[in-house]
Amino acid sequence: MPGIDADDFRRLALALPGAVEGAHMGHADFRVRKKIFATLGAPDAQWGMVKLAPEQQELFIRVDAAFTRAKGAWGRQGCTLVRLDAVRADVLHDALTAAWRNIAHGPSAPPGR
């Protein structure tokens, strides 16, 4: 059954190698190499954001209705909102891993599921 909470999002993000939690504009963020790959609680506590390459964003949006493009230029650059109560943990793990990898190692395709 889909649906996770903020603690699950945090646990999945922090399980990635070198990931640390910080704060940005009033909500939690997750960084690797001092750069943000995900945030929690934007626009509210029921949402997270993963920073994907635009091609990755399109794939996640196409295969799972829990994902949506952020508004404006941020969304066009790959910032992707995810509704926590609608996403499966394994799919979120794939998205977080792709976002983490983009920062830690450079862009690559997300793992298939």
C-alpha positions in Angstrom: 0.0 0.0 0.0 1.4 3.4 -0.9 2.1 6.1 1.6 4.9 7.0 3.9 5.4 9.8 6.4 8.1 12.4 7.0 10.1 10.1 9.3 10.2 7.5 6.5 11.4 10.1 3.9 14.1 11.3 6.4 15.3 7.7 7.1 15.5 6.8 3.3 17.4 10.1 2.5 19.8 9.7 5.4 20.6 6.1 4.5 22.3 7.2 1.3 26.1 7.4 1.6 27.4 10.8 2.9 23.9 12.3 3.2 23.4 14.8 6.0 20.3 16.8 7.1 20.3 20.5 7.2 17.7 23.3 6.9 16.8 25.5 4.1 14.0 28.2 3.9 12.3 26.8 7.0 12.2 23.1 6.1 14.6 20.1 6.3 16.9 19.5 3.5 19.2 16.6 2.6 22.7 17.2 1.2 25.6 15.3 -0.2 28.9 17.2 -0.9 27.2 20.3 0.6 24.6 20.4 -2.1 20.9 19.7 -1.7 19.4 16.6 -3.3 16.1 16.5 -1.5 13.9 18.5 0.8 11.1 17.7 3.2 8.0 19.7 3.9 7.8 21.9 0.9 5.1 23.2 0.3 3.8 21.5 3.4 4.5 18.5 5.7 2.8 16.1 3.3 5.3 16.7 0.5 8.9 16.2 -0.2 11.1 17.3 -3.2 13.8 15.4 -5.1 16.2 17.2 -7.4 16.2 15.1 -10.6 17.5 15.7 -14.1 14.6 16.7 -16.3 14.7 13.4 -18.1 14.4 11.5 -14.8 11.6 13.8 -13.7 9.6 13.0 -16.8 10.0 9.3 -16.1 9.0 9.4 -12.5 6.0 11.7 -13.3 4.9 9.3 -16.1 5.1 6.1 -14.0 3.8 7.4 -10.6 1.0 10.0 -9.9 2.7 10.8 -6.6 5.3 12.9 -8.5 4.7 16.3 -10.0 6.9 19.0 -11.4 7.5 22.0 -9.1 6.3 25.3 -10.4 8.3 27.7 -12.5 11.9 27.5 -13.4 12.7 25.1 -10.5 10.4 22.5 -11.9 11.8 22.9 -15.4 15.2 22.3 -14.0 14.1 19.0 -12.4 12.8 19.9 -8.9 10.1 17.3 -8.5 7.5 17.2 -5.7 6.4 13.9 -4.2 3.2 13.5 -2.2 4.2 11.3 0.8 0.8 9.7 1.4 0.7 8.5 -2.2 4.2 7.2 -2.9 5.4 3.7 -2.3 8.7 3.5 -0.3 10.5 1.6 -3.0 9.6 4.1 -5.6 10.7 7.0 -3.3 13.9 5.2 -2.6 14.6 5.0 -6.4 13.9 8.8 -6.7 16.0 9.7 -3.7 18.8 7.5 -5.0 18.7 9.2 -8.4 18.7 12.6 -6.9 21.5 11.7 -4.6 23.5 10.2 -7.5 23.0 13.4 -9.5 24.8 15.4 -6.8 27.3 12.8 -5.6 28.4 11.4 -9.0 26.7 13.5 -11.8 23.4 12.8 -13.6 22.4 9.2 -14.5 19.2 7.4 -15.3 17.1 6.3 -12.3 17.0 2.6 -11.4 14.2 0.7 -13.2 11.3 -0.7 -11.3 
